[in-house]
Amino acid sequence: MKSVVHYRAGDAAAVAHIEDRPEAPAPRADEIQVRVGISPVHRGDLVATETGLPDGSAGRRLGTEAAGVVTAVGPSVPALRVGDRVAVLQIAAQHPHLLAVHAAYPLAELPSAISAARTSGTGTVLPTSRR
């Protein structure tokens, strides 16, 4: 799957590029797997690209939030089921279209009346609106 990534700090137009990334592994007992429908690049991604990688990791995928559908549930996860629509906040995953997410991570079920596109950017809109 294709993903926008960067390996060094700088202006996103200069340092970000598209590359193939592997799919996420199957979820562990305390994780869910989410097929990503949308993962927007927003101001927080651009700030992180400009300032660098705080954890020192080699390569960061732009798009730190996602909304999608649960495709697998680990046996220790009681609250979610395959087919549930969810929004995941502040993801650091390197897999663009299929995420393995710990069930205790910040995520929320999406009501059917709210689109994935409307929900996917709500976690960082206020904190990153500084410019």
Secondary structure, DSSP 8 states (H G I E B T S, - for coil): -EEEEESS-S-HHHH-EEEE--------TTEEEEEEEE----HHHHHHHHH--TT--S-EES---EEEEEEEE-TT--S--TT-EEEE-S---S-SSEEEEETTSSEEE--TTS-HHHHTTTTTTTTT---
